[in-house]
Amino acid sequence: MTGPVGGPDLPQERRLVTEIPGPRSRELQERRNAVVASGVSSVLPIYVAAAGGGVILDVDGNSLIDLASGIAVTSVGNAAPHVVARVAEQVAAFTHTCFMVAPYDGYVEVCEQLTELTPGTHAKKAALFNSGAEAVENAVKIARVHTGRTAVVVVDHAYHGRTNLTMAMTAKNMPYKEGFGPFANEVYRAPVSYPFRDGLDGQEAAARTIDVIEKQVGSGNVACIVIEPILGEGGFIVPAPGYLAAVAEYASANGIVFVADEIQSGMCRTGAWFASEHEDVVPDLVTVAKGVAGGLPLAAVVGRAEMMDAVHPGGLGGTYGGNPVACAAALGAITTMREQDLNKRAIEIEALLISRLAELAIQFPAIGEVRGRGAMIAIEIVVPGTNRPDAALASRLSAGCHQAGVLTLTCGTYGNILRFLPPLVAPDALLHEAMDVLTEVSSALTQR
């Protein structure tokens, strides 16, 4: 049975023909409840029939504006033509051999592309994996072997994944860590720059971070410092200018591997190939996932050749890591990013969203801050006149958008951040309409 055709030809419009979720989605939800573990939740239980550009079409015929991109994954849009063509060609040739058994050129070409695109002109190598968490774990492995040290330093509000090690590295307990311990040891947490809440400039915040590392861990024990250049799940926190550079300089001076977790912020999402570039930071290792492969599971660690080569042969890998179909999708996605100059498009989206949200903040005093870069923008919802988080209001805002046909996400350690991650190919008119909906929902909540 064939369904609706997705991709860029899908009409770019918000259209509601039933309530949200509609009757067919509710039927599917009942089936799901019977067989899918309840620990796997969904933001909005509409069931997808097709997607493309900046919209998602559900099984009831509703067309919703997509401000989530599958959590920053479908940056090139769903079913992007280059991705579809490369995947179809690869599937017809072969679907798997395991690169560790019988290698293929797609894996090599993806590594060539990523070593070119990541910051720095030094010699680089890469290794491919399945998920962001797996990339982070392997970056830690590489750093430990390279340095001969064991301690891993992460920061407040960090999110690095759901495996045992990456849960230990993740800051927020619920829902990511609750009941799942004990966690991996030798993971230490330091404060991070959070300008809205700490009021520190970059140098002051970095000095605070370094002081904690020195006093509680000792630089000579630290294998790596792992930081998201823009903190994702923790609240789309953009560190103060100079913070990342100061921490990276400290790491370099003390033989510590500086790892930029660019899983959510990489691949054109912020208006640069990688968010580190905005601060002129050249990480030792970069973790990549989400937007790299147009929706297929692929991740990577890319870094200094001497560090990547520190691990013994056979020490890195996995059965599905760098699967040929996922590699084909990545090559199609990167081609799309280059041809459509999606870095430029992300900057255009930033200007549109920041302008509209700044206007809304004047009318809606619960918006404590508008922040972000590129198509990675957020508003922090607080009790007006304070910086006290208001998670309940953020949740109501998001729910109101859902009912009006706009898919939004919340995040943040305090649950009070509304974040916007549209596909980079979403048209301006659709983004303006999404902001119109948010304005209407905000106004309705204000009048209650």
C-alpha positions, -999 to 999 in steps of 0.1 A, spaced: 0 0 0 14 34 -10 9 65 11 12 102 5 44 114 -11 66 135 11 97 156 4 99 192 -10 69 188 -32 46 185 -2 24 216 0 40 240 25 10 249 44 -6 246 79 -39 228 75 -61 213 102 -90 190 91 -95 173 124 -88 179 161 -52 172 172 -46 143 174 -73 131 150 -93 98 150 -68 77 130 -39 89 152 -59 80 183 -65 45 169 -28 41 163 -21 53 198 -43 26 212 -24 0 192 8 15 204 -2 14 240 -7 -23 237 27 -31 224 52 -3 228 70 1 261 56 31 280 91 44 288 92 55 251 71 86 250 62 111 222 58 149 224 27 149 202 9 116 194 0 124 158 11 96 135 30 107 104 21 99 69 46 121 50 69 150 57 89 175 37 101 211 36 88 226 68 57 205 73 45 171 87 14 155 72 -4 131 97 -26 101 89 -57 122 94 -47 147 67 -36 175 90 -5 194 79 15 208 108 44 233 107 75 215 119 97 234 143 114 203 156 132 186 126 131 154 146 153 172 172 176 189 147 179 158 124 161 166 92 179 199 86 179 194 49 141 185 51 125 151 51 130 130 19 154 155 4 160 146 -32 198 140 -30 193 119 1 165 98 -15 185 93 -47 217 83 -29 199 60 -5 179 43 -33 211 37 -53 229 22 -23 200 0 -12 198 -15 -47 236 -22 -46 239 -36 -10 226 -28 24 253 -41 48 287 -58 49 301 -43 81 329 -19 74 351 -40 98 346 -70 77 344 -58 41 348 -20 37 333 2 11 340 37 -3 309 55 11 324 53 46 357 67 34 340 95 15 320 105 46 352 106 66 368 127 39 339 152 39 338 155 77 376 159 81 373 188 56 343 204 72 352 203 109 372 233 123 410 234 119 435 228 91 455 202 111 456 165 100 424 148 109 408 114 109 373 101 116 354 71 128 317 64 122 291 51 146 253 49 150 242 76 175 253 107 193 257 89 226 279 63 209 300 91 194 305 107 228 314 74 244 340 68 217 354 103 220 360 96 257 377 63 249 400 80 224 408 108 249 416 83 277 439 62 255 456 93 241 463 109 275 466 79 297 442 96 321 407 87 332 388 118 345 361 132 323 349 168 329 314 179 318 294 210 327 261 220 343 230 217 321 249 193 297 232 166 277 253 138 261 231 108 258 213 79 274 239 51 276 255 44 310 285 66 305 266 94 288 239 94 314 267 101 340 278 129 318 243 143 314 232 168 340 194 165 342 180 137 362 144 134 350 137 118 326 172 108 315 187 93 347 160 86 372 163 50 385 190 40 361 221 41 383 247 34 394 265 53 367 300 53 353 326 68 376 354 93 370 329 119 356 331 153 372 309 183 367 318 220 366 297 252 362 292 266 327 286 300 313 248 308 315 246 346 309 209 349 317 214 334 351 250 341 362 256 375 347 293 366 342 313 375 311 332 348 292 364 352 311 348 352 345 327 322 337 357 303 324 378 312 355 350 297 376 349 265 355 387 261 356 388 268 394 364 239 400 384 216 378 416 224 395 403 221 430 380 191 426 398 170 399 433 183 391 443 191 356 468 162 355 440 137 360 417 150 333 415 131 300 390 153 284 366 182 288 334 177 269 312 207 262 284 215 238 293 248 222 256 256 225 240 235 252 210 217 237 187 198 260 200 219 289 182 250 275 198 263 242 223 281 264 248 302 244 279 307 266 292 342 269 317 353 242 352 341 251 341 313 274 347 284 251 380 298 239 393 302 274 383 267 284 399 253 252 431 272 259 432 258 294 427 223 281 455 227 255 479 241 281 473 212 304 474 182 279 436 178 282 416 168 251 389 194 243 358 177 229 331 197 212 298 179 214 283 193 182 256 166 179 227 191 180 246 223 169 266 209 140 260 206 102 248 241 94 223 243 123 238 275 137 248 292 105 282 276 104 292 240 97 299 237 134 290 261 163 326 261 175 334 283 146 314 312 160 340 315 188 370 307 166 375 275 187 393 245 171 384 214 192 407 184 194 377 161 188 342 168 175 312 146 179 287 146 150 253 130 146 217 142 141 217 165 110 246 147 93 225 121 74 191 135 66 173 113 90 192 81 89 212 69 119 249 80 116 274 95 140 310 103 140 341 113 160 364 136 140 396 148 154 434 153 154 449 124 135 474 115 163 446 113 188 423 93 166 452 69 158 461 64 195 435 35 198 447 1 189 433 -16 157 399 -31 165 394 -8 195 368 13 177 339 2 156 306 -17 158 285 -39 136 264 -11 121 287 19 125 290 37 92 263 15 76 265 20 38 229 32 35 234 58 62 267 69 46 249 74 13 223 95 31 250 116 47 267 122 13 233 133 -1 227 156 29 261 172 27 256 178 -11 222 195 -3 238 217 24 265 228 0 243 234 -30 216 253 -11 241 271 11 222 261 42 246 280 65 234 312 49 198 300 52 203 293 89 214 329 94 183 341 75 161 320 98 179 334 128 171 369 118 135 361 111 129 342 144 149 366 166 130 396 152 96 380 157 104 366 191 118 400 203 85 416 193 66 389 212 87 394 243 75 430 245 39 418 246 45 387 267 67 395 298 70 359 307 98 357 280 129 363 301 153 359 272 154 353 234 186 335 225 203 311 201 221 310 168 210 302 133 180 278 133 187 269 169 166 295 188 148 295 221 128 316 246 132 312 283 99 314 301 100 329 336 77 344 362 75 380 349 99 404 365 121 376 378 143 349 365 123 321 382 116 293 357 80 288 348 79 252 333 41 250 335 37 280 313 62 268 288 43 235 287 10 253 281 26 274 253 39 243 236 6 225 240 -13 255 226 9 255 195 3 218 190 -34 222 190 -31 250 165 -9 228 142 26 239 151 50 212 164 72 227 191 95 213 217 104 223 253 138 217 270 160 230 297 172 218 331 141 236 346 118 226 318 110 262 310 126 266 275 106 266 243 130 258 215 127 262 177 145 239 153 129 242 119 143 224 89 167 247 72 146 244 40 114 257 56 101 288 37 98 322 54 60 323 50 57 291 70 80 304 98 61 336 100 28 317 103 43 296 131 53 328 149 18 342 143 4 310 160 28 314 189 17 350 193 -19 340 194 -14 313 219 6 337 241 -21 363 239 -48 337 249 -27 326 279 -22 362 290 -59 369 289 -67 339 312 
